[in-house]
Amino acid sequence: SSLRNLTTLDIRRNEFKMIPDCIENYTALKILQAGHNKIKTISSVLGECKMLEQLWMQDNLLTSVHPLVGQLNRLSTLNLGNNMISSVPAHIGSCAALTALALYGNGLAR
């Protein structure tokens, strides 16, 4: 792919229902801005984005987070605000570099 050196991708404020499969080809990707779409799930294609440091998924229709997110060792920022997540996925705890986690505006229960 001619975009294999892409480090930032901004697909905010569209009508995406899923993260495009082509993202797995962007192995240098560090920042994915995918907020304000209609994405229902974080798909496994993100597992190929080993360099990902920031994942912005706010204001979507997420109900869960794929376990592969826990394998993103460089992920420092994860914004899941304003979705429909009812519990904090345990595998997020595996993100050793995570310093910012946003879960505001979800239906979290104790």
Summary of the structure (lengths in Angstrom):
residues: 110
radius of gyration: 12.9
end to end distance: 44.8
largest distance: 46.3
contacts: 334
relative contact order: 0.17
helix: 18%
strand: 15%
